[in-house]
Every structure is written in structure tokens, then in C-alpha cells.
Amino acid sequence: MEGVLLMAMSSREKTISRGFRTMCRICCIAAILCPVGAPAQVTHRVLISGCNLGYLAIVGTNGQFEWKNNDGSVACDSWLLPNGNIVYSYSFGAKIIKPNFQNSALDVVVWDHRTKSGGETHSCQPLDGSSSKFLIGESFDTVSYIVEVDTANKEWKRIALPHFGSGAHGQFRQVRKTPEGTYLVSQETTSGRAFEYDSTGKLLRTFPDGRYSAQRLANGNTLIACGDNHRVIEVDRNNQIVWQVAQTDISGISLGFVAEVVRLSNGNTLICNWGGHGGSSGAAVIEVTQDKTLVWSLAATIPNYVASVKVLDTPVPVIITPVLKASRELARQQRGLRLAIGHSLPPEFFTIQGRIYVPPLSHPPAIMAIIP
């Protein structure tokens, strides 16, 4: 059957582009490696950071670092932006870096929004799909602020919460703006809760638990990371807990301080199992199903200090640069690009109708190029 397929492909080679032929070959390889009926192995490519982790990193599906920035800041929230830059919070502000994926020592800081003296920042969220406007949480001894600011340092909104807690460190962790325009705020202090405020700072709702992060789900429920209460809960619109994972619910795992949690499109949940306060065993980040089955975990070589995780499984569209045939050497330098199935991209992939197409050298080496 394989021979028939190859013969069929050969008979059409003169009528299709070399780029399309290569994609056919890739599909054939994928079909051989992943036959129908075989269980798919769960893998993820993730951006991680965290308190006491000491670095930000992109970890590939093989568990190896693709990029690592040895910034010792307390980066409790980090995101890969649409333009390829990375934004993250650190103890005393929020920062954007332009990563150099060949040599992280050459990463460039393009924005640094510093919190005023005496304050701490543990949260940042890109707004409106933008690479230039963010939601930041700032905490001081007697007041916290929800701040919307852009990279020109123009403040679009600043909401004061004067009675949120005492002590700068024990107030905000991750702050999120919902599709409804409200704000989900988590209070890290002992007996802390998650809260929901409207666009003016009026308290709308107090959740039954909290401590690190809250995420509004597509069904209207709210997924909450409960910090030192060692659990994750999902709460419905009536504030009733409809699903939870307790400290020892998952075989082989003990949840320490539960940091960021993410509900994936397949219904599974990612949990950051931060160990800085004790009680944590097993992987630093895990994925569990609705029936609390462990289906994926971050590489065991990464310590339990991951407080923020973002999944990068979906390829980021790349602006492909057309170059002339004279630049074949540049094209050869790009052969290290990897596909999810683990095979090098053949050089023909970059040749279409007499031109060689290569992604920018600064682009992450594990992201598959998309040729228009």
C-alpha cells in the first residue's frame, strides 16, 4: 500500500510545488509515527517563570530548554506576546524583553515599568490581544492598585483598593481582567480570598477561597488557585464549588502552594505546584483531567518553584522573509527547525517557485514556519 501511495505521489509531482510535496512527506511520516487508534502522548511546549526559580524559560516538548533567561527576579507572571517579545512581572515592576533565541545573553529590555518605592508587583496581563497595553497589580503597605498602562507609560486606569490587606507582600498575586470588563483579584495573605470588582472598583463578589489566581472560564465559572490551602477549585455563578483537586487527590503528587492554574481547551487543567512553603512533591507543573487523572507533567529536572505557566503548543504565525537563491547558506542555517513529530525540516520546505523562504533568525527555533 505504501508503494502505491508513493507511486501516486510521484505521478503528480510535476503539477504541485516542491513545498507542497514536502508537506505531503511530513504528513506521511506523521501517519506512520501516529497510526490510527494509537493513544496520543500528551506533550506541551511552555513558558515558565516563578518565585525563587531564578529564570524565565521556554521548555520544549522534550523537556529541554529552548530558551532560558537567567533573570533572578521574582517573575510570578509571564506571557509570550504576539510580536514575539516576552512580558513578565518582577518584584518591583513589569518588564518586556526582546528575546534572542540563539543567545539569551543578548536579550534586550524594551520596556521597564517600575513600581514606586515601597510597592511590589506580582502580576501582568496583556490586554486586547496587544503587545503594548497591560493590566498590572501593584501592592503597598495599606493600599493596592489595579493599573492599566501601555508601553508609553500612559495610565488608562488606576483603581485603588485601600482595604485589601496589610503589608505589600501579602496582598495581590495574579490579577485578571475578564471578558465582561470586571477584575478578578487574588489576596495572598493568610485566609486570603479571590474577589471580583467592577470597572470602578466596586466589590461584586467574594469567592470561597483564593490566594494566587482566578480565571474566568468560557462557561461562566471561575477557576481558582488556592495557594497554601493546597487545592484548586472551580466555582459556578452561584459561588458553589462544582469541581476541585485537593492536596493528595492525584496519585504520586502532593500539592504545595497552588500557584497559577490554567483550563485548557480539552477540559484538562494545568496546575503550578509551587514548593516554596513546603508540602509539595511531584512535578512543578502537572496536567490533570476532570476525573483527576495525571496525563502530563513538567520535566523532573525543573524545581518546584514554577508559579506561572503559559502553553505555547499552537504555532505562532511567522512573517516569512523571501530571499534570492544566492542566500542558500542562510537557508541551510535554518535546517535546525523542528517539527512536533521530532524531525528536521527538509531544506525543500523553504523553496517555492525559485525562491528560498526562511524565518527570521531571531525566531524561536521550535516554532514551525508558516508559508503563505
SULGI-V867203 format. One record per residue. RES is the residue in one small letter. SS is DSSP state (a for helix, b for strand, c for the rest). Layout:
<<RES;SS> <RES;SS>>
//
This chain:
<<m;c> <e;a> <g;a> <v;a> <l;a> <l;a> <m;a> <a;a> <m;a> <s;a> <s;a> <r;a> <e;a> <k;a> <t;a> <i;c> <s;c> <r;a> <g;a> <f;a> <r;a> <t;a> <m;a> <c;a> <r;a> <i;a> <c;a> <c;a> <i;a> <a;a> <a;a> <i;a> <l;a> <c;c> <p;c> <v;c> <g;c> <a;c> <p;c> <a;c> <q;c> <v;c> <t;c> <h;c> <r;c> <v;b> <l;b> <i;b> <s;b> <g;c> <c;c> <n;c> <l;c> <g;c> <y;c> <l;b> <a;b> <i;b> <v;b> <g;c> <t;c> <n;c> <g;c> <q;c> <f;b> <e;b> <w;b> <k;b> <n;b> <n;c> <d;c> <g;c> <s;c> <v;c> <a;c> <c;c> <d;c> <s;b> <w;b> <l;b> <l;c> <p;c> <n;c> <g;c> <n;c> <i;b> <v;b> <y;b> <s;b> <y;b> <s;c> <f;c> <g;b> <a;b> <k;b> <i;b> <i;b> <k;b> <p;c> <n;c> <f;c> <q;c> <n;c> <s;a> <a;a> <l;a> <d;c> <v;b> <v;b> <v;b> <w;b> <d;b> <h;b> <r;b> <t;c> <k;c> <s;c> <g;c> <g;c> <e;b> <t;b> <h;b> <s;b> <c;b> <q;b> <p;b> <l;c> <d;c> <g;c> <s;c> <s;c> <s;c> <k;b> <f;b> <l;b> <i;b> <g;b> <e;b> <s;b> <f;c> <d;c> <t;c> <v;c> <s;b> <y;b> <i;b> <v;b> <e;b> <v;b> <d;b> <t;c> <a;c> <n;c> <k;c> <e;b> <w;b> <k;b> <r;b> <i;b> <a;b> <l;b> <p;c> <h;c> <f;c> <g;c> <s;c> <g;c> <a;a> <h;a> <g;a> <q;c> <f;b> <r;b> <q;b> <v;b> <r;b> <k;b> <t;c> <p;c> <e;c> <g;c> <t;c> <y;b> <l;b> <v;b> <s;b> <q;b> <e;c> <t;c> <t;c> <s;c> <g;c> <r;c> <a;b> <f;b> <e;b> <y;b> <d;c> <s;c> <t;c> <g;c> <k;c> <l;b> <l;b> <r;b> <t;b> <f;c> <p;c> <d;c> <g;c> <r;c> <y;c> <s;b> <a;b> <q;b> <r;b> <l;c> <a;c> <n;c> <g;c> <n;c> <t;b> <l;b> <i;b> <a;b> <c;c> <g;b> <d;c> <n;c> <h;c> <r;c> <v;b> <i;b> <e;b> <v;b> <d;c> <r;c> <n;c> <n;c> <q;c> <i;b> <v;b> <w;b> <q;b> <v;b> <a;c> <q;c> <t;c> <d;c> <i;c> <s;c> <g;c> <i;c> <s;b> <l;c> <g;c> <f;b> <v;b> <a;b> <e;b> <v;b> <v;b> <r;b> <l;c> <s;c> <n;c> <g;c> <n;c> <t;b> <l;b> <i;b> <c;b> <n;b> <w;b> <g;c> <g;c> <h;c> <g;c> <g;c> <s;c> <s;b> <g;c> <a;c> <a;c> <v;b> <i;b> <e;b> <v;b> <t;c> <q;c> <d;c> <k;c> <t;c> <l;b> <v;b> <w;b> <s;b> <l;c> <a;c> <a;c> <t;c> <i;c> <p;c> <n;c> <y;c> <v;c> <a;c> <s;b> <v;b> <k;b> <v;b> <l;c> <d;c> <t;c> <p;c> <v;c> <p;c> <v;c> <i;c> <i;c> <t;b> <p;b> <v;b> <l;c> <k;a> <a;a> <s;a> <r;a> <e;a> <l;a> <a;a> <r;a> <q;a> <q;a> <r;a> <g;a> <l;c> <r;b> <l;c> <a;c> <i;c> <g;c> <h;c> <s;b> <l;c> <p;c> <p;a> <e;a> <f;a> <f;a> <t;b> <i;b> <q;c> <g;c> <r;b> <i;b> <y;b> <v;b> <p;c> <p;c> <l;c> <s;c> <h;c> <p;c> <p;c> <a;c> <i;c> <m;c> <a;c> <i;c> <i;c> <p;c>>
//
